[in-house]
């Protein structure tokens, strides 16, 4: 359990460090992301961004599994 928590912590640190790069790439403002803005209200649902991130992680894990032989 402790290794999993450490890995999750490292992932959060990497996400924080890489966040400026991700925002420059336009992730989070893709077509298909839903933004509803009203006077004192803003709802943001990143549908397309979530799909892109999910695909990227899936490809990365598949490559890692191929190299590690699992």
C-alpha positions as CSV (number, residue, x, y, z in Angstrom):
1,X,0.0,0.0,0.0
2,X,2.8,2.4,0.8
3,X,4.4,1.9,-2.7
4,X,1.1,2.7,-4.3
5,X,0.7,5.9,-2.3
6,X,4.3,7.0,-3.1
7,X,3.7,6.3,-6.8
8,X,0.5,8.4,-6.7
9,X,2.4,11.2,-5.0
10,X,5.1,11.1,-7.6
11,X,2.4,11.3,-10.4
12,X,0.9,14.3,-8.7
13,X,4.3,16.0,-8.5
14,X,4.9,15.3,-12.2
15,X,1.5,16.6,-13.1
16,X,2.2,19.8,-11.2
17,X,5.6,20.3,-12.8
18,X,4.3,19.6,-16.3
19,X,1.1,21.6,-16.0
20,X,2.5,24.8,-17.7
21,X,3.6,22.7,-20.7
22,X,0.1,21.0,-20.9
23,X,-1.7,24.3,-20.9
24,X,0.5,25.6,-23.7
25,X,-0.5,22.6,-25.8
26,X,-4.1,23.6,-25.5
27,X,-5.2,20.6,-23.4
28,X,-8.3,21.7,-21.5
29,X,-9.5,23.9,-24.3
30,X,-10.2,21.3,-27.0
31,X,-13.3,21.3,-29.1
32,X,-15.8,19.0,-27.4
33,X,-14.9,20.4,-23.9
34,X,-18.1,21.8,-22.4
35,X,-18.0,25.3,-20.9
36,X,-21.1,26.9,-19.5
37,X,-20.7,30.5,-18.2
38,X,-23.3,32.6,-16.5
39,X,-23.2,35.7,-14.3
40,X,-21.7,34.1,-11.2
41,X,-21.3,30.6,-12.4
42,X,-18.9,28.6,-14.5
43,X,-19.2,24.9,-15.3
44,X,-16.3,23.2,-17.1
45,X,-16.5,19.6,-18.3
46,X,-13.4,18.5,-20.1
47,X,-14.9,15.6,-22.1
48,X,-12.4,15.7,-25.1
49,X,-9.4,16.4,-22.9
50,X,-10.2,13.5,-20.7
51,X,-10.4,11.2,-23.7
52,X,-7.1,12.4,-25.0
53,X,-5.4,12.0,-21.6
54,X,-6.9,8.5,-21.3
55,X,-5.6,7.4,-24.7
56,X,-2.2,8.8,-24.0
57,X,-1.9,6.9,-20.7
58,X,-3.2,3.7,-22.4
59,X,-0.6,4.0,-25.1
60,X,2.2,4.7,-22.6
61,X,1.2,1.7,-20.5
62,X,1.0,-0.6,-23.5
63,X,4.5,0.5,-24.5
64,X,5.8,0.0,-21.0
65,X,4.3,-3.5,-20.9
66,X,5.9,-4.4,-24.2
67,X,9.3,-3.3,-23.0
68,X,9.0,-5.0,-19.6
69,X,7.7,-8.2,-21.1
70,X,4.5,-8.5,-19.1
